[in-house]
Amino acid sequence: MTQFVSIHRAPGLSPDEMAENALPVFNHGTATYIQNYVNLGAGFIVTVFEAESKDVLEEAFEELGFPVDEIHEVQFAQSRDELEGMLKGMGKL
């Protein structure tokens, strides 16, 4: 499965509304929830999901009733430790 990062703008979304949406998001059949990064005050949400394709994820968001502003395929992910190892290997640290 491919990972995707999506950006949602939801001004006025409350913590209770986030909690109400948790179960359908967690249990969705075609897209697998991985992570959220949320600033409710700014109405800014970044999600990470796995899905077969961008189209499948877009359909999942439609089914869930979540407006989405952007969806991007993740080509690779890198932790801080992995970045440090790469820099050391390049002689930059």
Secondary structure, 3 states (H helix, E strand, C coil): CEEEEEEEECCCCCHHHHHHHHHHHHHCCCEEEEEEEEECCCCEEEEEEEECCHHHHHHHHHHHCCCCCEEEECCCCCCHHHHHHHHHHCCCC
